[in-house]
Amino acid sequence: SDVYKRQNANKLNIKRRNFDMVKDDCIFCKLANGIIPTNTVYEDDDFRVIMDAAPAAMGHALVIPKAHYDNALNAEPGVLGSAMEVAADIARAVKKATGCDGVNILQNNGEAAGQTVFHLHIHVIPRFNDDKVNFSYESLSPATEDVVAMAKKIADNL
């Protein structure tokens, strides 16, 4: 399986390299590192996947790195790619286990974006055509010159 292949591939070993990157006052550090018991779905040297305690849908799982990063914007190189590989494997398993019609894989950065626990984590949420889960927003209709200006401003900040 893909999970088995990744477990035995070149690992990040984030926790081993950065043992000081586990915060004593972070609930997700405690969950990811087995200090607090969880309903664990998957674990390797770098990540633990647990069932969300307040799920948006049955089967909602969280991919949590064992090392502490407040969010994706300050994660070590390679962490996000590895986390998304784990999330994709979990999403395939969630789809098979629940029979859902689709899966959201999402990650929030900052309070304004909906982040409530400030430890990097990825939500894997099964979705059904008739569910009540809602991540909607109102689309904007900006002027072309505003989009061009914003694209330049973002590019200038890379």
Number of C-alpha atoms within 10 A of each C-alpha: 6 10 15 8 9 15 14 9 9 8 12 15 15 19 18 13 10 12 13 10 15 19 15 9 8 14 15 24 23 17 20 26 21 14 11 11 11 16 12 16 14 15 19 16 15 21 24 22 26 22 19 20 11 9 14 18 16 14 21 21 29 27 27 27 31 29 28 25 21 17 19 17 11 10 15 11 9 10 19 18 10 17 19 15 15 24 23 17 16 22 23 14 14 22 18 10 11 13 12 15 11 15 18 14 18 13 17 18 18 14 10 8 9 10 16 11 16 17 22 28 28 24 24 28 26 26 24 15 9 7 10 10 13 8 6 6 6 5 6 6 7 8 8 9 9 10 12 10 11 12 11 11 11 9 9 8 6 5
